[in-house]
Amino acid sequence: MYTMTPRCQLRAPPPPRAATTTPPAPSFTTPSRADPDELRSTWQHRAWTLAGATAVLSSVTTSATTTSPTSIAEPLAASLLAYTLADLATGVYHWLIDNYGSPTTPLLGPQIAAFQGHHAHPSTITRRDFSNNLHSLARAVAFLLPPIDAALAAFTPDAASAHAFVGVFAASVAMSQQFHAWAHENPRRLPAGVAALQRAGVLVSRAAHAAHHREPYDCNYCIVSGVWNPVLDRYRVFLALEMVVFFRTGVRPRSWDQPDAAWTEVHAGDADGDGESE
């Protein structure tokens, strides 16, 4: 359904390294493979996942109950737009934490460290329990979506489409880590419905996402459907943003430099290898 840029060799060479005044890139130690207990869901994980799912269900239900039979097209269009923009949002966020900051960065530090660990051990995500994988995003949805829905109900006369948009957007972003996990799973182990959606381009596929895990790790950031990846990569959108950041702050994105051991996948036979590529 969607075409992919097979490789990501679209970048211009990075600018020469700046003088010694350029802030050094944050250093990472090679992440070790996750302990099995770290991959299991706790009751807190399940509670946050349930809270996020409840918030989404409330939003979508509000949209459904306030939609008249003659105006169903508008909420459906809003839902499709939300799903498409959620893919873009996950790409921008993924690009940001892949390239900037460190484990000590306020708020985003744990996510930055986790994504560096994912680059070293990409298949670990397929072994995470459902709630373990989703609880962080579900918690954000549980906090943010109810007040947004309340504001829409109070200030928007015809809010069915707006509720549909925010509900589907929140659900898509919250589920993006599961879509991401499926993109790393062996296709033979995927549920038949998931495999069909990947083939149709509705969900990002293993083949589509694989380019992100090849040097220089600078493309295919979107992890919902991946529909934005060809556009963002072909027109070098992230490179343009990186140039703006570099010339304004002197900070280089990690993808401009040769990946260090913390960025590069650990293969089978290595000290902590998990035995599966991509």
Secondary structure, DSSP 8 states (H G I E B T S, - for coil): -----SS-TT---------TTS-------------GGGGS--HHHHHHHHHHHHHHHHHHHHHHHT--GGGTHHHHHHHHHHHHHHHHHHHHHHHHHHHS--TTSTTTHHHHHHHHHHHHSGGGGGGS-HHHHHHHHHHHHHHHHHHHHHHHHHH-SS-HHHHHHHHHHHHHHHHHHHHHHHHHS-GGGS-HHHHHHHHHTSS--HHHHHGGGSTT--S----SS-TTHHHHHHTTHHHHHHHHHHHHH----GGGS---TTTS---TTSTT--S---
